[in-house]
Amino acid sequence: MKTNVKFFAITLLFVAIPSSLYGQSGTCSGMSLGQGTNLNGFVPFPSSNLWNTDISAALVDPNSSNYINYIGSSVTLHPDFGAGTYHNQSIGIPYQIVPGTQAKVPIIYGLYPDESDPGPMPIPSNALIEGYPKPGNGDRHVLVLEKDGCWLYELYKSYLQKNGSWKADSSAVWDMTINEQRPYTWTSADAAGLPIFVGLARYDEVAAGAINHALRFTIPTSQRAFVLPATHWASSVTDPNAPPMGMRLRLKSTFDISTFPADDQVILTALKKYGMILADNGSAIFISGAPDNRWNNNDLNLLKTITASNFEVVQTGTIYTPANVPTGPSPTISSFTANPSTAAPGQPVTLSWSTSGQLYNIISPQVGAVRGTSIIITPSGTTTYTLYSTNQYGRTTASVTVTVQ
């Protein structure tokens, strides 16, 4: 069935973001626009975020050897990124950086609408899909960083529609200025409920000499459990020796990296300092990265000489199973109003809200992720707006209708 989607002109009242809320290094506004471009030192999320935490001195998990043996101690590391193509597909998960003026378009959901963030999202029609130029039927992730608002948008199983909207099986919006997490047991665009972009190895970081965050990796079989920062499991396996989603591997401090090329040493140093976080079911110890023609594939291939036995699992907190998932109150929406609620065509309308306990708010349709307590819009037709307020325990909604006559 063909759906006709109308796009409305909207005037937005943006709220300034204190510089102290930005990631630990650089600013969102300093990122370069374009596909696979330079973040110029910006690291998503605050320095206290688990992705950005130095775990080089963390205690080894008592079950470490069992986890490693479950994966396979002789399994070798595999960089799942590089230059050029393999079977007509780029190697890695691409991303793009857009300005705040990028048009927001509707997102149509397939498998996981109840655990996805609603649109609109600033996904350009030329956004790179994982596996480009021939994405095929793989995960087809689309990752977009909006630098002026400092938001990260991620889609899974993404397909551009003829009217400019996007269809996806699931999505997630990430506020890169705070320690955001998905609600417990919710997925994201990734099986573990994690952000994908923040765990990618990127060439601009390696060229600058340091990766300042953990990396993302996959294994064939995980446990029906998760440990933060993950919030979702994707398995029916209850073996306590099977790795839970969010499990963190650290390259042993005694492992000698001096014989590896300089670029490899940057990656290996990050694996000693920040480790890598289990994010999805897939091939064994495949590390995710962004495709870039500047990668030296010969150098990257040398990483395949490293085995699981060279890693250890670090303690990173409580393992959550269906028996002990945390519960708590969803956000409270005290009010959500439109002033005026009846307007002439082209007349500005102020949407105002009061919420508490939320991590982030989204207004759909037409508006998207918001901060602050109000926004000015100019609807061109009668529209019902819904405020979605989300925290680690769930989501609360409220709606208001603006009548245009």
C-alpha positions in Angstrom: 0.0 0.0 0.0 1.4 3.4 -1.0 1.4 6.0 1.8 1.2 9.7 1.1 3.3 11.6 3.5 3.1 15.4 3.7 6.1 17.3 5.0 5.4 20.4 7.0 7.5 23.6 7.4 8.5 24.0 11.0 10.1 26.8 12.9 12.1 25.5 15.8 13.2 27.2 19.0 16.5 25.7 19.8 17.9 25.5 23.3 21.6 26.1 23.8 23.6 23.2 25.2 26.1 24.0 27.9 29.6 23.1 26.8 30.1 21.1 30.0 27.5 18.6 28.7 29.5 17.7 25.6 31.6 14.5 25.4 34.9 14.4 27.1 36.9 15.9 24.2 36.0 18.4 21.5 32.4 19.5 20.7 29.6 18.3 18.5 29.7 21.6 16.6 33.3 20.9 15.7 32.5 17.8 13.7 33.0 17.9 9.9 29.9 17.5 7.8 29.6 14.6 5.3 29.9 10.9 5.0 32.6 9.2 7.2 34.1 12.6 8.1 36.2 13.7 11.0 34.8 14.2 14.5 37.8 16.4 15.3 38.2 15.0 18.8 34.6 14.8 19.8 33.8 11.6 21.8 30.0 10.9 22.3 28.7 10.9 25.9 30.4 12.3 29.0 33.7 10.9 30.2 31.9 9.1 32.9 30.0 7.0 30.4 30.8 3.2 30.5 31.9 3.4 26.8 34.5 6.0 27.8 35.7 4.5 31.1 39.3 3.4 31.5 39.1 -0.2 32.6 42.8 -1.0 32.4 42.9 -1.5 36.2 39.5 -3.1 36.6 39.3 -6.5 38.3 39.1 -9.7 36.2 35.7 -11.4 36.3 35.8 -14.6 38.3 34.2 -16.4 35.4 36.6 -14.9 32.8 38.2 -18.2 31.8 34.9 -19.9 31.3 33.6 -17.1 29.1 36.8 -17.2 27.0 36.5 -21.0 26.7 32.9 -20.7 25.7 33.9 -18.3 22.8 36.9 -20.5 22.0 40.3 -19.7 23.4 41.9 -20.2 19.9 39.4 -18.1 18.1 41.2 -15.2 16.4 40.5 -11.5 16.4 39.0 -10.2 13.2 38.8 -6.5 12.2 35.4 -6.2 10.5 36.3 -3.0 8.7 38.8 -1.9 6.1 39.4 -0.2 2.8 37.8 -1.1 -0.5 35.1 -3.7 -1.0 34.5 -7.4 -0.3 31.9 -9.1 -2.5 30.9 -5.7 -3.8 30.2 -4.4 -0.3 32.2 -1.8 1.7 33.9 -3.3 4.8 32.4 -1.9 8.0 29.5 0.2 9.2 29.4 3.7 7.6 28.1 7.0 9.2 27.3 10.5 8.2 27.4 13.8 10.0 24.6 16.3 9.2 23.8 19.9 10.3 20.8 20.9 12.4 19.1 22.2 9.2 18.9 18.7 7.7 15.3 18.0 6.9 13.6 15.5 9.3 11.6 12.8 7.6 9.2 10.1 8.9 10.4 6.7 9.9 8.1 3.7 9.2 8.7 0.7 11.4 8.6 -3.1 10.8 9.5 -5.6 13.5 10.1 -3.5 16.7 7.9 -0.4 16.7 7.2 -0.5 20.5 10.9 -0.5 21.3 11.9 2.1 18.7 12.0 5.9 18.9 9.5 7.6 16.7 10.4 9.9 13.9 11.0 12.3 12.4 14.7 12.0 12.0 17.3 13.9 10.0 18.2 10.9 7.7 19.3 12.2 4.3 18.1 10.4 1.2 21.8 9.7 0.3 22.6 8.2 3.7 25.1 5.4 3.4 23.6 2.0 4.3 25.8 -0.7 5.7 27.1 -2.8 2.9 27.0 0.0 0.3 27.2 0.2 -2.7 25.4 -3.2 -2.6 23.7 -3.4 0.8 22.0 -6.6 0.1 19.8 -8.2 2.9 22.2 -7.8 5.8 21.8 -5.6 8.9 21.6 -2.5 6.7 22.4 -0.1 9.6 22.2 3.6 9.0 24.0 5.9 11.4 23.5 9.7 11.4 25.1 12.2 13.8 23.4 15.6 13.9 26.1 18.0 15.0 24.2 21.2 16.0 21.8 19.4 18.3 24.3 16.7 19.3 22.0 13.8 18.6 22.8 10.4 17.2 20.2 8.5 15.1 20.6 4.8 14.3 18.4 2.5 12.1 18.4 -1.2 11.6 17.3 -2.9 8.4 16.9 0.5 6.6 15.3 1.1 3.3 14.7 4.5 1.7 11.1 5.0 0.5 10.1 6.8 -2.7 8.6 9.7 -0.7 11.8 10.4 1.1 10.9 8.7 4.4 12.8 5.6 5.7 11.5 2.2 6.6 13.4 0.3 9.4 12.8 -2.6 11.7 14.1 -0.7 14.7 15.7 2.6 15.6 17.2 4.5 18.5 17.9 8.2 19.2 20.9 9.0 21.5 21.5 12.2 23.3 25.3 12.4 23.0 25.5 15.0 25.9 24.3 12.7 28.6 24.6 9.1 29.9 21.6 7.9 28.1 20.5 4.2 28.1 17.6 2.3 26.5 14.8 1.1 28.8 15.8 -2.2 30.4 15.0 -5.1 28.0 14.6 -2.8 25.0 16.6 -3.3 21.9 18.0 -0.4 19.8 19.4 -0.5 16.3 21.7 -3.1 17.8 20.8 -6.5 19.4 22.2 -5.5 22.8 20.3 -2.2 23.0 23.5 -0.3 22.6 24.5 2.6 20.4 26.5 1.3 17.4 28.5 4.4 16.3 30.3 4.9 19.6 31.9 1.5 19.4 33.3 1.8 15.9 37.0 2.0 15.2 37.4 5.0 12.9 40.4 6.0 10.8 40.3 9.7 12.0 40.9 8.5 15.6 43.7 6.1 14.6 45.3 8.8 12.5 45.2 11.2 15.5 46.9 8.6 17.6 44.3 7.4 20.1 40.9 5.7 20.3 39.3 7.1 23.5 36.4 4.6 24.0 35.6 0.9 24.0 35.1 -0.9 20.7 32.1 -3.0 19.6 32.4 -6.8 18.9 30.3 -9.8 18.2 30.3 -13.6 19.0 28.2 -16.4 17.6 26.2 -17.3 20.8 25.4 -15.1 23.7 23.5 -15.6 27.0 19.9 -14.6 27.7 21.3 -11.9 29.9 22.9 -8.5 29.8 25.2 -6.3 31.8 25.2 -2.5 31.4 25.7 -0.6 29.2 23.7 -3.2 27.3 19.9 -3.4 28.0 18.7 -6.3 25.8 19.5 -10.0 25.2 19.1 -11.8 22.0 19.3 -15.4 23.0 17.5 -18.3 24.6 20.7 -19.8 26.1 20.8 -19.8 29.9 24.3 -21.3 30.3 26.0 -19.0 32.8 29.3 -19.5 31.0 27.8 -18.0 27.8 28.8 -14.3 27.5 26.0 -11.8 28.4 25.4 -8.9 26.1 27.5 -5.9 27.3 30.3 -8.2 28.5 33.7 -6.4 28.2 36.9 -8.0 27.0 40.2 -6.5 27.7 43.5 -7.2 26.0 45.9 -8.5 28.6 48.4 -5.9 29.8 51.2 -8.4 29.3 50.4 -8.8 25.6 53.3 -7.3 23.6 52.0 -4.9 20.9 55.4 -3.4 20.0 55.9 -5.5 16.9 52.6 -4.4 15.3 52.4 -1.5 12.8 51.6 2.0 14.4 47.9 2.0 13.4 47.4 -1.4 14.9 49.1 -0.3 18.1 46.5 2.5 18.4 43.7 -0.1 18.2 45.4 -2.5 20.6 46.2 0.2 23.1 42.4 1.0 23.1 41.7 -2.7 23.7 43.9 -2.6 26.8 42.6 0.7 28.1 38.9 0.6 27.2 38.3 -3.0 26.0 35.5 -4.1 23.7 31.9 -4.6 24.5 29.7 -7.4 23.3 27.0 -5.9 21.1 25.5 -8.5 18.8 25.4 -12.2 17.8 27.6 -12.7 14.7 31.0 -14.0 13.8 33.5 -14.7 16.6 35.4 -11.7 18.0 34.7 -9.5 15.0 35.5 -5.9 15.9 33.4 -3.3 14.3 34.7 -0.2 12.5 33.9 2.3 9.8 34.9 1.7 6.2 37.6 4.1 5.0 39.9 3.8 2.0 42.8 5.0 4.1 42.9 1.8 6.1 45.8 -0.4 5.4 44.2 -3.9 5.0 47.5 -5.7 5.3 48.2 -4.0 8.6 44.7 -4.8 9.8 45.1 -8.4 8.9 47.9 -8.8 11.3 45.4 -8.4 14.1 44.1 -11.8 13.2 47.2 -13.3 14.9 45.7 -12.4 18.3 43.5 -15.1 19.9 40.7 -15.0 22.5 43.2 -16.4 25.0 45.0 -13.0 24.9 42.0 -11.4 26.4 40.3 -11.4 29.8 36.8 -10.5 30.9 36.6 -7.6 33.4 34.0 -7.1 36.1 31.6 -4.4 34.9 28.5 -4.9 37.2 25.4 -6.9 37.8 24.3 -9.5 35.2 20.6 -9.1 34.5 18.5 -12.0 33.5 14.7 -12.3 33.3 14.7 -12.9 37.0 16.3 -9.6 38.2 15.7 -6.9 35.5 15.4 -3.6 37.3 12.0 -1.9 37.5 11.0 1.6 38.4 8.7 4.5 37.4 8.5 5.7 33.8 8.8 9.5 33.3 5.9 11.7 34.4 4.4 14.2 32.0 2.7 16.9 34.0 1.5 18.9 31.0 1.7 19.0 27.2 -0.1 22.0 25.7 -0.4 24.0 22.5 -0.8 27.8 22.4 -2.9 28.6 20.5 -4.6 25.3 20.1 -6.5 26.7 17.1 -4.5 28.6 14.5 -4.7 30.1 11.1 -2.5 28.7 8.3 1.1 29.9 8.8 0.5 31.1 12.4 3.2 30.1 14.9 2.1 27.8 17.7 4.1 27.1 20.9 4.2 23.5 22.2 5.0 23.5 25.9 5.6 20.6 28.2 6.6 19.7 31.7 8.2 16.3 32.4 10.2 14.7 35.2 12.3 11.6 35.4 13.0 11.5 31.7 16.3 10.9 29.9 15.1 12.4 26.6 11.9 13.6 24.9 10.7 13.3 21.4 7.7 15.0 19.7 6.1 13.3 16.7 5.3 14.0 14.0 7.3 16.8 12.4 9.4 17.9 15.4 11.7 15.1 16.6 14.1 15.0 19.6 13.8 18.0 21.8 15.4 19.6 24.9 14.0 22.3 27.1 10.3 22.9 27.8 8.9 24.5 24.6 9.2 24.8 20.9 7.7 26.9 18.2 6.1 25.2 15.2 4.1 26.4 12.2 1.8 23.6 11.2 0.2 23.8 7.8 -2.7 21.5 8.7 -4.6 20.1 11.7 -2.1 17.8 13.5 -2.1 15.8 16.7 1.3 15.9 18.3 2.5 13.2 20.7 5.2 13.7 23.3 7.3 10.6 24.0 9.2 10.8 27.3 11.6 8.0 27.9 13.9 6.8 30.7 15.6 3.5 31.7 12.3 2.0 32.9 10.0 2.8 30.1 8.1 5.5 28.1 5.2 7.8 28.8 3.2 9.6 26.2 0.8 12.6 26.0 -0.9 14.2 23.0 -2.3 17.5 22.0 -4.1 18.5 18.8 -3.5 21.8 16.9 -6.4 22.7 14.7 -5.6 24.8 11.6 -8.5 26.6 10.0 
